[in-house]
Amino acid sequence: MVLEKKLVEEVACWLKLYDDGSVDRTWSGPPEAKFMAQPIQPHEEFIDGVAVRDLTINADSDLAIRIYKPEKKAEDLEKFPILVHFHGGGFCISEPEWFMYYNIYTRLVRTARAVCVSVKMRRAPEHRLPAACDDCYSVLLWLQAVARGKLSEPWLEAEADFKRVFFIGDSSGGNLVHEVAARAGNEEIEPLQLAGGIPIHPGFIRAERSRSELENESDSPFLTLEMVDKFMFFALPVGSTKDHPITCPMGSAAPPLSGLKLPPFLLVVAEKDLIRDTEMEYYEAMKKAGKDIELLINTGMGHSFYLNKIAIDADPNTASQTEHLITEITNFIKRH
């Protein structure tokens, strides 16, 4: 007799958890939006000026990456800086192969003239934090091994500048930018040099609702109060609250910001983000701690707006703000 598994929990249209522990991350929202959460196959030939390859860097743990490389131009006289990308999804969903990331990160590497290494990390609830942090740091160590000649990756060896490494992350990936940069600051990573961190709409929150959460003016499909609460319940270590250092690095439970060795940061905050108040609290705490941090506000935009291809195509303001975001990230990279 085959017992039918029962649905235990559902998070919007993104995730279903069953009583046998299995997880279904098949998109169940509007069919017209499904393409954004569909995988795009790698292509080592250049398409629209970018080539993409997937690579498993640890067969035992299935740790994998996706590399985006722009086509070299005559004016590219120097090697490309390296963007190490941490995707979002509340530590529970998303993959580097999804169209939403392919669409924006091919565009970014083409504009910024940079190579991007996107981490395919373990996700909750199967793998609670700090699993994702450990995977992202392991990719940094892999990058260090390539830079030292202990491992080989031809795309990076030929054209990447290991002395200009930037972390960039969307939503919960922004939390990983802070966490992994802080960890790297305590370790020996030469010949790599961490040149900057770019947390975009990071998932910095507290156990107590912020004013922006209570007002809840956001209409973003990429972040709702339900997603904040349920994803964090799945992702944080058992018994932890949202005041955990990974989700609240400016809180009393986290190491003092003043004692962290961090590179220059560009913090990106959407004006209509559900969690903008705690993001701004992080910004003010970083400034007070004497850290080098710049702030970019996406005027009139909601959480992760730039990943929404439908909105970019339909709304000139979303398209304009996406272009501005890419330009400002490019400028930050060029300054560092």
C-alpha positions, 0 to 999 in steps of 0.5 A, spaced: 500 500 500 502 506 497 501 512 502 500 519 499 504 524 502 501 530 505 502 537 504 505 540 511 506 547 509 506 552 503 509 558 501 505 563 496 507 560 489 514 558 491 514 552 495 511 546 498 513 542 504 510 535 505 510 530 511 515 526 508 520 531 508 520 532 501 520 539 498 517 541 491 519 548 488 515 548 482 512 555 480 505 554 482 503 562 480 500 565 474 502 561 468 505 567 464 510 568 470 513 561 470 518 562 465 522 567 470 523 561 474 525 556 469 532 554 468 536 557 462 541 552 459 549 554 459 552 556 452 560 556 452 559 560 445 557 567 446 550 569 445 549 577 445 556 578 448 556 573 454 558 565 454 555 561 460 558 555 463 556 550 469 561 547 473 561 542 479 567 544 484 566 539 489 562 532 487 562 529 494 557 535 496 554 537 489 557 544 490 556 547 483 557 554 480 555 558 474 560 562 470 558 568 466 564 571 461 563 577 457 566 577 450 573 580 450 573 587 446 579 591 443 578 596 449 578 591 454 586 592 456 585 589 463 583 583 466 576 582 468 574 583 475 570 577 478 563 578 481 562 572 486 554 572 486 549 569 491 542 568 489 536 570 493 530 566 495 530 567 503 535 561 503 529 556 501 528 557 493 531 560 487 537 557 483 543 560 479 540 557 472 533 561 473 531 566 467 531 571 472 538 571 474 540 569 467 537 575 464 540 580 469 547 577 470 548 577 463 546 584 462 551 586 468 557 582 466 556 585 459 556 592 462 561 592 467 566 588 463 566 583 469 566 575 470 561 573 474 561 566 478 554 564 481 554 559 487 549 554 487 548 553 494 544 548 499 537 551 501 533 550 507 529 547 509 533 541 507 539 544 509 538 550 514 543 555 515 549 556 516 549 551 510 549 556 504 554 561 508 559 555 508 557 553 501 559 561 499 565 561 503 567 554 499 567 557 493 571 563 495 576 558 497 576 554 490 577 561 487 583 562 491 586 555 489 585 557 482 588 563 483 594 559 486 594 554 480 592 548 485 586 548 481 585 549 473 579 553 470 581 556 464 576 562 463 578 565 470 586 563 469 586 567 462 581 573 463 580 574 470 583 579 475 584 575 482 586 581 485 579 585 484 573 580 487 567 583 489 561 579 492 554 581 490 547 578 492 540 579 491 535 579 497 538 573 502 544 573 498 545 580 500 546 577 507 551 572 505 555 578 502 556 581 509 556 574 512 562 571 507 565 578 507 566 578 515 568 571 515 574 572 509 576 578 513 578 573 518 582 568 514 588 568 509 585 569 502 591 571 498 592 572 492 585 574 492 583 581 494 576 582 496 575 589 493 567 590 494 561 588 497 554 589 493 548 587 497 542 588 493 535 589 497 538 584 503 534 580 508 536 584 514 530 583 519 529 583 526 524 579 530 520 585 532 516 588 526 519 594 523 514 600 521 515 598 514 513 591 515 507 593 519 505 598 514 506 593 508 506 598 502 510 593 498 506 589 492 512 585 490 511 578 488 518 577 490 517 578 498 511 578 502 510 578 510 508 570 509 515 569 505 519 573 510 516 569 516 515 562 513 522 562 509 526 564 516 522 559 520 525 554 515 532 557 514 534 559 521 538 554 526 532 551 530 530 555 536 533 561 533 529 568 531 530 573 526 535 576 531 540 571 529 546 574 526 545 572 519 539 576 518 540 581 523 548 583 523 546 590 526 543 587 532 546 585 539 547 578 538 551 579 532 559 581 532 560 588 533 560 591 526 566 596 528 571 589 529 569 586 522 574 587 517 570 589 511 571 591 504 567 597 501 560 596 500 555 599 496 548 597 499 542 598 495 535 599 498 528 599 494 524 605 496 518 601 497 521 595 500 517 591 505 524 591 509 527 598 508 527 600 515 531 594 517 536 595 511 537 602 513 538 601 520 544 596 517 546 602 513 546 607 519 550 602 524 555 601 518 556 608 518 557 609 525 562 603 526 566 607 521 565 602 515 566 604 508 559 604 505 555 607 500 547 607 499 543 607 492 536 608 493 531 605 487 526 610 487 519 608 487 521 600 486 519 594 490 523 588 493 528 585 487 524 589 482 530 588 477 529 581 476 521 581 474 522 581 466 515 582 465 515 589 469 521 591 466 518 590 459 511 593 461 513 599 465 518 604 463 520 606 470 522 599 472 526 599 466 529 606 467 531 604 474 534 597 472 538 601 467 540 606 473 542 600 478 546 596 473 550 603 471 551 604 479 553 597 480 558 598 474 561 605 477 562 602 483 566 596 480 570 601 476 572 605 482 574 599 486 
